[in-house]
Amino acid sequence: MRYQLTRRVVLGVYAVLIVVPILVVVLGSFKTSAGLFDSPFGLPTDWQGGNYSTIVGDSGLGVAFRNSVVVTGLSVPITLFLASLASYGIARTTGWRSGLLFGFIVLGMAVPAQANMIPQYVQFETFGLTDSLLGLVLINVVVTMPIAVFIMTGFLKTLPKELFEAAAVDGSGPWRTYRSVVVPVSVPSLSATAIFLFVIHWNDLLYPLLFIQDPDKRTIPVALLSFQGEFLTNYPLLFTGVVVASAPIVIAYVFLQRYFVAGITAGAVKG
C-alpha cells in the first residue's frame, strides 16, 4: 500500500513537471508579451490568434516548415530502407561475422557528432553539398543509420529461422525474401524506427546550423532561433513557433505510440 502511494505521488509530481511547461507554451502562444509576463500560468485575457498567422506568413516559418518536411520526408524512408537491408544481412549472417558487422555499424553511436563536424563540413563543401537540402538529407541518413540498424537488428534476430527456410524452400532469393517476408513481418519495428528517426531529423539543429546559410533553406529549429534577440525576445511568437513545430511529432506519436513501445522492446533484445 505504501509502495503504491509513493508511486502515485512520484508519478503525479512528474506529470506536473511535464504538463505545466506544455500549458505555459500553448497558452502563451495566444497571449501578448505583456499578458504573458503579467500572468504566465493563467488563461489569456485577450486571445491572440494572430500569432499563428504571423508565424506562418510574415515570419518565414512557413518556408522553414516546408524545408523540414522535405528533409525529413526524404531522410526517414531512405534511412529505413538502407538500415533494414543492413539489419537483414546482419540477422541472416551466422557466426562471428554477424557480431563484427553489427559492432562496426553501431560503433557510430559512440562517436560524438561534434567530433566529426569539421571533417564533415570540409567534405561536404568539397562536393558542393553545403547550403543544400540534399546535403542535409545525406548527413541525416549517415548519422542516424547506426541507431536504425541497432533497433531493427534486435527485432529481426528474434524471427524464427524456419520462416526464412520456408521462403528458401519456395524458391525465394534474398531480395524476394526481404520484400515478401521481412518487410511485412517487420512493420512494428519499421514504424517504431520511423518515429525515432522522425523526431531526430525534425528536431535537428546542429547540422542545419552548420551547413545552411541561405535563409530560404533554413529548417524549423534554425528558424526558431530568429525569434530570440540579444536584448529582446518575443516569447509569445516563439511559443507559437514551438507549438507549430511540435504538432507533427505529437500527431505521429499519438497514432503510432504502440509501435513506439514495440521499438523500445525490439531494440532491447539481445542478439
C-alpha positions as CSV (number, residue, x, y, z in Angstrom):
1,M,0.0,0.0,0.0
2,R,2.8,2.4,0.9
3,Y,4.6,1.5,-2.3
4,Q,1.5,2.3,-4.4
5,L,1.0,5.6,-2.6
6,T,4.7,6.6,-3.1
7,R,4.5,5.5,-6.7
8,R,1.4,7.6,-7.4
9,V,2.9,10.7,-5.7
10,V,6.1,10.4,-7.7
11,L,4.2,9.9,-11.0
12,G,1.9,12.9,-10.0
13,V,4.9,15.2,-9.5
14,Y,6.4,14.0,-12.7
15,A,3.2,14.7,-14.6
16,V,3.0,18.2,-13.2
17,L,6.6,18.9,-14.2
18,I,5.7,17.8,-17.8
19,V,2.2,19.2,-18.1
20,V,2.8,22.7,-16.7
21,P,5.5,23.8,-19.1
22,I,3.4,22.5,-22.0
23,L,0.4,24.5,-20.8
24,V,2.5,27.6,-20.4
25,V,3.8,27.3,-24.0
26,V,0.4,26.5,-25.5
27,L,-1.5,29.2,-23.6
28,G,1.4,31.7,-24.1
29,S,1.1,31.3,-27.9
30,F,-2.3,33.1,-27.5
31,K,-1.1,36.0,-25.4
32,T,0.7,39.3,-25.9
33,S,4.1,39.8,-24.4
34,A,2.6,41.9,-21.7
35,G,-0.1,39.4,-20.9
36,L,2.5,36.6,-20.8
37,F,4.7,38.4,-18.2
38,D,1.7,39.5,-16.2
39,S,0.2,36.0,-15.9
40,P,2.4,33.3,-17.3
41,F,0.3,30.4,-15.8
42,G,-3.2,32.0,-16.3
43,L,-5.6,31.9,-19.2
44,P,-5.2,34.6,-21.8
45,T,-7.5,37.6,-21.1
46,D,-7.4,38.6,-24.8
47,W,-6.8,35.6,-27.1
48,Q,-4.3,36.5,-29.8
49,G,-4.9,34.1,-32.7
50,G,-2.9,36.4,-34.9
51,N,0.4,34.9,-33.6
52,Y,-0.3,31.9,-35.7
53,S,-0.9,33.9,-38.9
54,T,2.2,35.9,-38.2
55,I,4.2,32.7,-37.8
56,V,3.0,31.1,-40.9
57,G,3.1,34.2,-43.1
58,D,5.3,37.1,-42.1
59,S,8.0,35.3,-40.0
60,G,9.1,32.9,-42.8
61,L,8.4,29.9,-40.6
62,G,6.2,28.5,-43.4
63,V,9.2,28.2,-45.7
64,A,11.2,26.6,-42.9
65,F,8.3,24.2,-42.2
66,R,8.3,23.2,-45.9
67,N,12.1,22.6,-45.8
68,S,11.8,20.5,-42.7
69,V,9.1,18.4,-44.4
70,V,11.3,17.9,-47.5
71,V,14.4,17.0,-45.5
72,T,12.6,14.7,-43.0
73,G,10.3,13.2,-45.7
74,L,13.3,12.1,-47.7
75,S,15.7,11.2,-44.8
76,V,13.3,8.8,-42.9
77,P,12.4,6.4,-45.8
78,I,16.0,6.4,-47.2
79,T,17.4,5.6,-43.8
80,L,14.7,2.9,-43.2
81,F,15.4,1.2,-46.5
82,L,19.2,1.1,-46.1
83,A,19.0,0.2,-42.4
84,S,16.5,-2.6,-43.0
85,L,18.7,-4.1,-45.7
86,A,21.8,-3.9,-43.4
87,S,19.8,-5.4,-40.5
88,Y,18.5,-8.2,-42.6
89,G,22.0,-9.1,-43.7
90,I,23.4,-9.0,-40.2
91,A,20.5,-11.1,-38.9
92,R,21.0,-13.7,-41.6
93,T,24.8,-13.8,-41.2
94,T,26.0,-16.6,-38.9
95,G,29.0,-16.8,-36.6
96,W,31.4,-14.1,-35.6
97,R,30.8,-12.2,-38.9
98,S,27.4,-11.1,-37.7
99,G,28.7,-9.6,-34.5
100,L,31.6,-7.9,-36.3
101,L,29.3,-6.3,-38.9
102,F,26.8,-5.2,-36.2
103,G,29.5,-3.8,-33.9
104,F,31.1,-1.9,-36.8
105,I,27.9,-0.2,-37.8
106,V,26.6,0.6,-34.3
107,L,30.0,1.9,-33.3
108,G,28.9,5.1,-34.9
109,M,26.5,5.7,-32.0
110,A,29.6,6.1,-29.7
111,V,31.2,8.8,-31.8
112,P,30.0,12.3,-30.7
113,A,28.6,14.3,-33.6
114,Q,30.7,17.3,-32.6
115,A,33.9,15.3,-33.2
116,N,33.1,14.9,-36.9
117,M,31.8,18.4,-37.7
118,I,35.0,19.9,-39.2
119,P,35.9,17.0,-41.5
120,Q,32.2,16.6,-42.5
121,Y,31.9,20.3,-43.4
122,V,35.1,20.2,-45.4
123,Q,34.0,17.1,-47.3
124,F,30.5,18.5,-48.0
125,E,32.0,21.8,-49.1
126,T,34.3,20.0,-51.5
127,F,31.3,18.2,-53.1
128,G,29.2,21.3,-53.2
129,L,26.7,20.0,-50.7
130,T,26.8,22.8,-48.2
131,D,23.8,25.2,-48.2
132,S,21.8,22.4,-49.8
133,L,18.7,20.4,-48.6
134,L,20.3,17.4,-50.3
135,G,23.3,17.7,-48.1
136,L,21.1,17.7,-45.0
137,V,19.3,14.6,-46.3
138,L,22.7,12.8,-46.8
139,I,24.1,13.7,-43.4
140,N,20.9,12.7,-41.7
141,V,21.0,9.3,-43.3
142,V,24.6,8.7,-42.4
143,V,24.3,9.9,-38.8
144,T,21.1,8.0,-37.9
145,M,21.9,4.8,-39.7
146,P,23.6,3.2,-36.6
147,I,20.6,3.7,-34.3
148,A,18.2,2.4,-37.0
149,V,20.3,-0.7,-37.5
150,F,20.5,-1.2,-33.8
151,I,16.7,-1.2,-33.4
152,M,15.9,-3.3,-36.4
153,T,18.6,-5.9,-36.0
154,G,17.3,-6.6,-32.5
155,F,13.9,-7.3,-33.9
156,L,15.0,-9.3,-37.0
157,K,17.1,-11.6,-34.8
158,T,14.0,-12.7,-32.9
159,L,12.4,-14.0,-36.1
160,P,12.4,-17.8,-36.3
161,K,14.9,-19.4,-38.7
162,E,12.1,-21.6,-40.0
163,L,10.5,-18.5,-41.6
164,F,13.5,-17.9,-43.8
165,E,13.9,-21.6,-44.5
166,A,10.3,-21.9,-45.7
167,A,10.9,-19.0,-48.0
168,A,14.1,-20.6,-49.4
169,V,12.2,-23.9,-50.0
170,D,9.6,-21.9,-52.0
171,G,12.4,-20.7,-54.2
172,S,12.7,-17.2,-52.8
173,G,16.1,-15.5,-53.2
174,P,17.5,-12.9,-50.7
175,W,15.8,-10.0,-52.4
176,R,12.4,-11.7,-52.6
177,T,12.6,-12.9,-49.1
178,Y,13.4,-9.4,-47.9
179,R,10.5,-7.9,-49.9
180,S,7.9,-10.6,-49.3
181,V,8.8,-11.9,-45.8
182,V,11.0,-9.5,-43.9
183,V,9.2,-6.2,-44.7
184,P,5.6,-7.4,-43.9
185,V,6.6,-9.0,-40.5
186,S,8.8,-6.0,-39.6
187,V,6.0,-3.4,-39.8
188,P,6.1,-2.8,-36.0
189,S,9.9,-2.4,-36.0
190,L,9.8,-0.2,-39.1
191,S,7.1,2.0,-37.6
192,A,8.9,2.4,-34.3
193,T,12.2,3.2,-36.0
194,A,10.5,5.7,-38.3
195,I,9.2,7.5,-35.2
196,F,12.7,7.7,-33.7
197,L,14.1,8.9,-37.0
198,F,11.3,11.4,-37.5
199,V,11.9,13.0,-34.1
200,I,15.7,13.2,-34.6
201,H,15.5,14.6,-38.1
202,W,12.7,17.0,-37.4
203,N,14.4,18.5,-34.3
204,D,17.9,18.5,-35.6
205,L,19.6,21.9,-35.1
206,L,23.3,21.1,-35.3
207,Y,23.7,20.2,-39.0
208,P,21.3,22.8,-40.4
209,L,23.1,25.4,-38.4
210,L,26.4,24.1,-39.6
211,F,25.6,23.6,-43.3
212,I,22.9,26.1,-44.1
213,Q,23.5,29.9,-44.6
214,D,20.7,30.7,-47.0
215,P,17.6,31.9,-45.1
216,D,15.3,30.3,-47.7
217,K,16.8,26.9,-46.9
218,R,16.5,27.0,-43.1
219,T,14.7,24.3,-41.2
220,I,12.3,24.9,-38.3
221,P,14.8,24.6,-35.4
222,V,17.1,27.2,-37.1
223,A,14.2,29.4,-38.0
224,L,13.0,29.5,-34.3
225,L,16.4,31.0,-33.3
226,S,15.4,34.1,-35.2
227,F,12.8,34.9,-32.6
228,Q,15.5,35.2,-29.9
229,G,17.3,38.6,-29.9
230,E,20.3,39.7,-27.9
231,F,18.3,42.2,-25.8
232,L,14.6,41.3,-26.5
233,T,12.8,38.0,-27.3
234,N,9.2,37.8,-28.5
235,Y,8.2,34.9,-26.3
236,P,4.5,34.6,-27.5
237,L,5.7,34.4,-31.1
238,L,8.5,31.9,-30.0
239,F,5.9,29.8,-28.2
240,T,3.7,29.8,-31.2
241,G,6.6,28.6,-33.4
242,V,7.3,25.8,-30.9
243,V,3.6,24.7,-31.0
244,V,3.6,24.6,-34.8
245,A,7.0,22.8,-34.9
246,S,5.9,20.2,-32.3
247,A,2.5,19.5,-33.9
248,P,3.7,16.9,-36.4
249,I,5.7,15.0,-33.8
250,V,2.7,14.9,-31.4
251,I,0.3,13.7,-34.2
252,A,2.8,11.0,-35.3
253,Y,3.2,9.7,-31.7
254,V,-0.5,9.7,-30.9
255,F,-1.2,7.4,-33.9
256,L,1.9,5.3,-33.7
257,Q,2.5,5.1,-29.9
258,R,2.1,1.3,-29.7
259,Y,4.8,0.9,-32.3
260,F,7.0,3.2,-30.3
261,V,6.8,0.9,-27.3
262,A,7.4,-2.1,-29.6
263,G,10.5,-0.4,-31.0
264,I,12.0,0.0,-27.5
265,T,11.4,-3.6,-26.8
266,A,12.8,-4.8,-30.1
267,G,15.9,-2.7,-29.6
268,A,16.5,-4.2,-26.1
269,V,16.5,-7.8,-27.4
270,K,19.9,-9.3,-27.1
271,G,21.0,-10.9,-30.4
